[in-house]
Structure formats: C-alpha cells, structure tokens
Amino acid sequence: MISASRSSIILSRIALLAVVLAAGPAFAQGSQPFDMTGERSEAPADTLPDSGVPVTVQPAVPPGGYVAPLRVQPSGEVAQPMPSMPGDAAPQSTAPVSGYTIPNMVPSMRAPAAPSVQSVPGVPITPPAPAAGEMPAAQPAPARLSRYIVPDSTMRFEGEIDQRSWSIFLTSAEAARNAEIEVAYKNAILVMPEASRLRVLINGEIVLETALASSDKFKSVTAAIPSGLLRAGANVLSFQAFQRHRTDCSIQSTYELWTDINPAGTKLNLEASGPPDMLQSLEDLPAVGYDAKGVTSIHFVVPGVAQGGATDNIIKLAQAIGLLGGYANPAVTVSDRNESADPRGTLTVLLGAANDVGAILSTPVASAATQPVVTFVDEPQVGASVLVVTGANWGQITAAVDAIAARADRPLGQPRLSLNTASWLSPDVHYFTGQESVPLNKLGVATQQFSGRRFRSQFAIGVPSDFYAESYGEATLLLDAAYTSAVLPASHLDIYVNGQIAATTRIVNRTGGIFRHLPVQIPFRHFHPGVNTIMIEAALNTEADLACAPGGSIAGPDRFVLFDTSEFSMPSFARIGRRPSLSALAGSGFPYNIAPVPSALVLGRTDIDTLSAAGTLVSRLAIQAGRIVPLALSAASNVGDQSAIFVGVASQFSDGMLGRLGIAETVRVSWKSDVPRLPEPASSGVMLPGTNIPDSAAMPDGQENTDAVFDRWRTALAGGGGWRGQVSSFEDWMKRNFDISFSALRIGPATQVAFEPKARSTLLLAQATSPGGNSAWTMMTAPSGKELASGAASVAGISTWSQIGGQYSSFSAATGLVENQAVLNYQFIVTQPLSLRNLRLIAANWFSSNILSYAFCLILLCLVLGIVTSGLLFRLGRPS
C-alpha cells in the first residue's frame, strides 16, 4: 500500500511538471511589459533589434482587425472592433466589418484598391537560397550608390490628408540599375498607426506603403523598385500621408497630426555595379541631384580666377547651368583649386585654359589646346559630376560659354506658358497672363473622396511680374463638390492663398448637397508675381464626431468629395510694372529679365566670397526669369543711370552708394552681425521698462520677439495712452474690419527714412530707383564676405526666396526668416500696350489703394456734375 501510494505521488508530480513545462512559452510571451502606445514593432524583439540601421523589409502591416479596448454601452452591449486597413491580414472573427480605404489623391497615380507593396514585383536584393544540404556562403553586401531625393532641408505632412509631388532626374545608366527607395519618417504620438499610412509613388505606381508607427525617433523603411519603372530624365515622385487621431474626433485635433520626413535618411539606393554614372550631355544636368539638405552646389574651379575674362564667364555660365538644371536650391562656390573630391549633389565645373585645367585632370582633354571644348569627364578624385569648359585661351573659353548659354536661353519675345518648378513642385505651374479658365485636373488636382474631418487639397498658379491687381481684383474658383447629409450646417469651405485665408463658404443645407460650378470669389490681395499656392480646405462637422465612439476617428463612409472638373478662372487684370519691387524681382527677375541691353553688375571686390554670392544670385534670377539675364561687369563709377545689380560687403562700397538705395550710410561701419548681447536677467526673461515683470515673449535663443513686444506695448498704450492709444485702436479696427490702414489714406508721396538693418540680420536685399529715375538698382550686401556667400546660398533656396518682397528684405541666419519693409513710393514701368481696357484696370487698382484720392476725385466729379446740371437747367428748364 505504501509503495502504491508513493508511486501515485511520483506520477502526479511528473504530470504536474509536464504541465508546467508545456505552459512555459505562454508564460514567457506574457512577460512583455504593457504598452498602450500602439507603436511596438510587429516582429519579435529578438528578430528585429533596435540597432539604428535601416531595415530592409516590406512596409509594416498592422495586425488584422485591431480591436479597441472593450467599452460597455448604456444598453450593455459591447462596442465592435475597429475596421481593418486595406492589405491587413483577415481578422479571426467572421463578423462583417466595414472596410476603410485610403483615397487616391493624384489622377495619374491611381492604383488598384487596397494596394500592397508585397504585390509589386520588385528587384531581388538578396541572393538566391542555397540548395538543400549546402551551407550558404558568406556574400559581401553589394556596393550601392545613394541619392538624396528630398529637395528641402525639412518636410512635414500635416492634417488628416496631405501630399507633395516633385520630380527627380536620373541618367540612363542610373535608370537601368536595380534600385530601392529608403524613407526615414517620424510621426506625432497622437497619430493612430492602425489607421494611418505613408504612401510613396514613382511615376504613378505605388512602391512603398507603411503604417505610421514611429513617434519616438526616425524610422527607416525600404522597398524594392520594380524593374523598368525608373526612366532616364524626369521621374515624378509623390509622398502621400493619411493620418487619423488616436482619441479625438474634433476638427481641432487634426492640427495635432503630423509626419516629418528626414531628408538625410530618405534616399534612392542604386546598385553600384557596371559603368560609372557619368553625365553624358547638358541635358543630364538636372541629374546632378542635391545633398542631404536639398542644396545643389555648383563648384567653379577656376585656376585663373584673377584674370580679367574669368568673372564674366562665371556669371554667364552660372545662369546657364541653373537654367538647364532647374535646381530648387542652387548654391555657387568659386575657388582657384580643388583640394578634395566634391560629393554627389555637387557639379564641379573646371573653367580655364587647357594647360591649367589639364593640370587638375588625370587625363588631359583632347583637342582642348586648339579649340573650345565642353565635355563631361570621369574624374572621381575631382568630383562625382565634372563638367570641363576649356580652350586655348579666354577667347575660346568665352565662345564655349556662349554656346552653352545659347542652349539654355529663351528669346525675349517668346511667351511663357508655364513655370519650370519640376524639381520642387510637380506638375509645372500654369502661367496666367490674362483672362483664362483652367480645370483643376490640369493643375494636378484629382477627384478625391474623403471621410475625415478636415479635407485639404492644393495647387499652384503663376502670375507675371507686372501683375497690378492686388487692391481690387478677384479670381473665381468654380467649385464642383458634394457633401452628405451627415455634414452639419456649421461646416465650411475655406480658400487659402500663400498661407493666408482669402475666402470662406458656409455649408447651410442639412440634407446634403452638390455644388456644380459654385463660384467662390478669391481676392487678389495675397497674390504676388511668380508662383502662388492655393489651398482648398473643408472643415466638416458631424454628429458622429461629437459622440466620438471608439474607432470613430476612422469609421464611417465618405462625407465629402471634390471633383477634378472644378475650374480656376482668372479674369483680365491690370498689367504694368513697378519699381522698386523685390516681389517682382523674386517672381521673375523683373526688371532685369526684360532689359533690351545688358544691365551693369557691380562687385564690391572680385574675391572668392563675392564671386560666389554673385553667382548664386544670378543663377536664382535666371531660373525665375526662365532666360539668361543680360549682365555686364562694370565699375560703380561707370554705372550712370542704367539698371544695375550691386553685390558686396557693405564696407566695400564708396561713400554715398548706400544712400542712393535708401540705406543708412552708418551701415558701412556699424553693421556687425556678431554684436555681443546683454546678459539676461535671472528670470531668463526680458524685463519691461520700469517694472520687475519679465516678458514671456522671448525667442529661444534669448533674442527678443519684436512683434510680441510691439503688440504688448501697443495694447498698453491703447488702454492708458491717451489719444495715441485711441488712434492705435482705431487703426487696428479699420485694418481688421475693412482692411484699410492709415498708409492708404495719405495724399502724395510718403516721407522716406533711411533703412538700417537689425543687428541680427546677416544679409540685406534692397532695391531703389536709379538717381536719374529711369532704371532700377538692386543691392545684395552683408557685414562680411563669409556671411555674404553663405547668406546668398540660404536666400536662393526656394522656400526662402519666395518670402522676399517689398523694398528691403533682411535675412537672419540665426532664425532663417526674412523680414520685409513695404514700398512707400514707386514708379510705373510700361510693359504692355496702354489700351483703354488696361488703363481702366490700372486706374481701378490705383484708386482702390489710394482711398483719399479716390474720395476727392469723386467729390470733384459730383461738383462738376452739379454745375453742369445746374447750367443745363438754367438754359433749358422753365423758370419757377
């Protein structure tokens, strides 16, 4: 009996041990810490270590049928799980679930429903698996070439739906290589990864789609590009972001959604096998690319830079290369030697006599000693992309430069139909020169169905440099759209122009409705010469959003649709140029782009920094003008009254030169960008005069936020500053309600005060009328040569260049911002025939911006009308 009981005890213990061993993996799996962020990687931790190395995997796919935490309804029912995303694994439950489809945004980029990167035939990146029984041989990682593909230093997608398209350019050798795309992104922590996607398309085909699930750091994802998809020349690249909020369903919560793209980690990776990717012709210049900040460097290596013919050739060649390349952010640097190899994203230009250039090359260029030569060479020790422009002497070199410029130039009388913006904005911007209506599908807007709360779609249009209608004119958006009965009457459609709200249309129908060419008037107030972005935004409120049930931020059918048959209608507008106007200069290089004779180019010195700054400026002007801007190097004393551009350090110009452009002469000696700052008080705030209260409106770097301090002082004066405060309040009221400022009420020219840049400014652009009043003078200056060169490269970037306007534009390298001072007095320049129609439109805009003059003319006309009427009644009427 004892032995039998012992045996039973032993058997029971063995059975218990077996149960424990069998349950061990389950206990191990359940030991993971609780994570409510929803951003844990789908792969187990031991198979996907966090090493910081880009992960070469297909886009992350969230688990099918994400189930929200159970929530008991008042009726006692349990809430249903959230719907799955397209391409997700089928949920285990057999209950029907409504699907959620991410809309396609670009008409030429529509893909099959619920696309998946796994279904796209890609280029094999890994070697084939070995035969059974064989040990895989260690294979070295294939060498690859990386090209940056983001044309800016930063890129952010905001709201529930956002996109951006541009073109990347490849040579024929690059397009034929096996390739993969790598994208580094980081999203806001409030973005729901189960319902948010980042999609990348190349030439209309989806090559990468991944869940937005990385809020703590930048995450790299890669995907193979199908063979044959890339082509030589332009390839349209589109990024589309679809984002939903984790917990909130309100319109305000959509402003908390964002996704940042890291330009340094977003690349096109090409296999490095085969012949080198050398540029073959001038048509390949757009394929130079750019660096991790989106900057395309044009490095002129000129051994004879001090020689007389070098400067003119550098200036003209910089314009021609900028035109042929169409770069978003060109930066010219000049040196007399090449100390190290230039990286990818830099075009190295060897400019000089054959003997001098031959000393730099490993193999001299054939026939360069007898004739002009323009060729690309494979010289890795010099640079990744090397252009040689040489000849026996500077006469032959000039002939070679002229030949390149002729390839890039556009005749003066040839009209422009579009603006070349492909390298940073696709499609090219349509150019309006008068009355015209264009459907949105030709401006890059597709028919889009939307189920969220804040819909956004934008396009761009271009207007000429002599655009003169900002005070009276209106464009019309003929809107084709529809909304369902779920949309509440409080919803509205807003139109933004260059980031400023321009028009609003309320939704008042409770039963849904269809807009068929609904006219929405867009004032010209915020338009400027050059490229203008127009955004259509719909704020859509529903009862479901107010309840915000679990999964409410993604569930539900489409509630709004924008049709691509909508039209943008531009009326006839006044066309007459003005000077000074930096806005016209930034838009199209006006007035130098239409000059029949070369304008003077005056350099403070012919040193390396000044030449680099001048080359960067003229390259940007040529890109904006769409043609070579005719310039001739001149001394300041020989300019006379002709149009001129001055480039140099402020102290390098002679006495009186700054004053002729309205700049204070003291700038020559007092402008120092490195002025030491006063020590901050213990409270780390700016103390108000006569008080011990710190000002909370301070910049992060300790600089005072001038606008905030000004507003606070004006508010204080309005409350207790006597009649000055009342006048200030009245001016604010007039500006807020009628868009009328006191400057519009003056009669006659305003008093001009000499402009002095702020101490924190590192670059100044100024424009004024020449002393004789017949031309325009433009100056770019800085406190030092280094700041002149670096500031010119920063300002020439497309995101900063578009901010330039007024008469004076000062740039601060510390903040990266441009501050403009408006033009007080200007002159008209006749650019179009003064027909009766054009004169009427010019007069309408002038009277709209000079209210008192209009009022006096109206009173005068009334008096004349009364006198004439009285005279007629006296002669023709009956005496009483």
Secondary structure as UniProt FT lines:
FT   HELIX           2..29
FT   TURN            30..31
FT   TURN            45..47
FT   TURN            74..75
FT   TURN            86..87
FT   HELIX           107..109
FT   HELIX           117..119
FT   TURN            132..133
FT   STRAND          144..148
FT   STRAND          155..158
FT   STRAND          161..170
FT   HELIX           172..175
FT   STRAND          179..187
FT   TURN            189..190
FT   HELIX           193..195
FT   STRAND          197..202
FT   TURN            203..204
FT   STRAND          205..211
FT   STRAND          219..224
FT   TURN            227..228
FT   STRAND          233..242
FT   HELIX           252..256
FT   STRAND          258..261
FT   HELIX           263..265
FT   STRAND          267..271
FT   HELIX           282..288
FT   TURN            292..293
FT   STRAND          296..301
FT   TURN            303..306
FT   TURN            308..309
FT   HELIX           310..325
FT   STRAND          330..335
FT   STRAND          342..353
FT   HELIX           354..358
FT   TURN            359..360
FT   TURN            366..370
FT   STRAND          373..377
FT   TURN            380..382
FT   STRAND          383..391
FT   HELIX           394..408
FT   TURN            412..413
FT   STRAND          418..419
FT   TURN            422..424
FT   STRAND          429..431
FT   STRAND          436..439
FT   HELIX           440..443
FT   STRAND          448..450
FT   STRAND          454..463
FT   TURN            465..466
FT   TURN            470..472
FT   STRAND          474..483
FT   TURN            485..486
FT   TURN            489..490
FT   STRAND          492..497
FT   TURN            498..499
FT   STRAND          500..506
FT   TURN            510..511
FT   STRAND          513..523
FT   HELIX           524..526
FT   STRAND          530..539
FT   HELIX           543..547
FT   TURN            550..554
FT   STRAND          560..562
FT   TURN            564..565
FT   STRAND          567..570
FT   STRAND          577..579
FT   HELIX           582..588
FT   TURN            590..591
FT   HELIX           592..594
FT   STRAND          599..603
FT   HELIX           608..625
FT   STRAND          631..633
FT   HELIX           636..638
FT   TURN            640..641
FT   STRAND          644..649
FT   HELIX           650..652
FT   TURN            655..656
FT   HELIX           657..660
FT   TURN            661..662
FT   TURN            665..666
FT   HELIX           667..670
FT   TURN            673..674
FT   TURN            682..683
FT   STRAND          686..687
FT   TURN            689..690
FT   STRAND          694..695
FT   TURN            700..701
FT   HELIX           706..720
FT   HELIX           722..738
FT   HELIX           742..745
FT   TURN            759..760
FT   STRAND          763..769
FT   TURN            771..772
FT   STRAND          776..782
FT   HELIX           785..795
FT   HELIX           798..801
FT   TURN            802..803
FT   STRAND          808..811
FT   TURN            813..815
FT   STRAND          818..821
FT   STRAND          827..829
FT   HELIX           836..849
FT   HELIX           851..876
//
